[in-house]
Amino acid sequence: MSEQEVSSPARLTRKQRRAMGITIRNIKSKLKEMQESGELDGVDKSEYGPLVMTRLLQDNPKAFGDASQVGIDMDGILAFIEMLLPLILMLMKLFG
């Protein structure tokens, strides 16, 4: 993963990230929800990022549509979420 891919989501304003549901709290919530419902059973952890991103997109399609219209790099956002997932998984194990 290149530094450019990782830094792309930082170009989003806090308001844009919140409107799209890309917050650590929301990602953690979706991940926990998906684990409890069994959606992640048998899925490799490397696939969690795209699955969580898909769920965020399903929950808020208008925000993601608006983002693509103004030129926000969705691949960069996915790379950002994939970077956060190991940390979120670790925190979920520590704090339940």
N, C-alpha and C positions, 0 to 999 in steps of 0.2 A: 504494500500500500504506500503510495507516494505521499510526500508531505503536502502537496497541492490538494490531493483528495481529502486529507484529514482537515486541512484548514478551510475548505470550502464552506462547511456549515457555519463556521464562525462569522461569515459575512452576513448571515441572517441576523436581523435584529431580534432582541429578546421578544418583542411583541409578535414577530412573524413565527418564531419557534413555538411560542405559547399557543398561537392561533392554530398551528398545525398539530399541536399535541406532542411536540418533540421536547419533552421535559423529562428529567430523570425520574421524577415521581410518576409520570404517566407511563413511561416505558416500563418501569418496575411493576406498576399496576397491571398493565397488559400482559407482561410476561408471567406474572403470578396467576392471573386469570386463565391464561392459556395452559399453564402447567396443571392447574387444578381441574380444568375441563378435559384434560387428556390430549389436547391438540398437539402437544410436543412429545408424546410418548413415541419412543423409537426414532426420534429425529436427532441428528447430530447437532451439537451445540453451535457448530459453524453455520448452520442454517437458521438459527434463531433470529438473526438480524433481518433477513428478508421476510420472515414470517411475521415478526412484530411490525415491520414497516407496512406490510400488506394490511394488517389489522388496523393500524393507524389511518391508513388510506381509506379503508372501508368505513371507519367511524367518522371521518371528516373529509369527504371527497371534495367539497367546495373549497376548503382551505388549500388543499394540494393542487386543485385546478387553478386557483388564483396564483399560487406559487410558480407554476410552470409558465403562466402567462407573463409574469414579470421576469422570467429568466433565471429562476433559482435552480441550481444543479441538484437534481434528485439523487443522482449517483453519489454525490458528495455527502448528502444527508444520510444515505444508506451506509456509507463508509463510517460516518460519525456514530451512528447507532451501533454498528458492529464493533466499534472500538469501545463503546460504553457497556455493552452486554457483559463482558467478563467481570467488570467491576460491579455491575448490578447483581449478577449471579452470586458473587462473593459476598456482597452485603446482605443479600437475601438469606444466605446460609448462616451468616453471623447473627443476624437480628431476627431471623424467622420471618 
